[in-house]
Amino acid sequence: MRRVFGIVLAAALAAPVAYAGELAGVTMPDQVTVSGKTLHLNGMGVRKKLWIKVYIGGLYLEHQTKDAAEVINSDQIKRVVMHFRTNKASKSKMDGGWDEGFEDNSPSEMAALKERIATFKSYFGDMKVDDVVEMTMIPGEGTKVVINGTDKGTIPGDDFAKALMRVWFGDHPPTEDLKEGMLGKAG
């Protein structure tokens, strides 16, 4: 009997299990594959503006960490997912939020990034409930932006990718709760 129990237990532990992260009604897969690499869900957080849940943010990394500097500076594939929970994220509000995030966290790089930030912002329109944005940073290739399954384009430069990561993980994130959640420190 013990032997049978041991075999069953070993089989159960060896079986692949598909976990997922869930927050505020949004579920994200535990893992995604990008360019043959497995990225793990590092954490999820809520971006709130006053009492409105704007989006649920998820961070995927090859190597999980709770260290913001490591997230920004590590030479690994990274993905940020934004799952919108409101119809109030207009194009003008999105543009303003991106401008603020880049300016507050990468002020000395703004001149070099200006044209690429403008291209990046052009990918966005008015965001609606259940819209999903995926931004995948691949070192040496650039930042690929996909909105609702449609490839919008790739912004070149590891400098742009680091500046984009600073929007969430720099000294002036949209909210500390969002940053902490995506770093896996919440909960």
Buried (B, 14 or more C-beta within 10 A) or exposed (E): EEEEEEEEEEEEEEEEEEEEBEBEEBEBBEEBEBEEEEBBBBBBBBBBBEEEBBBBBBBBBBEBBEEBEBBBEBEBBBBBBBBBBBEBBEEEBBBEBBBEBBBBBBEEBEEBBEEBBEBBBEBBEEBEEEBBBBBBBBEEBBBBBBBEEEEBEEBEBBEBBBBBBBBBBBEEBBBEBBBBBBBBBBE
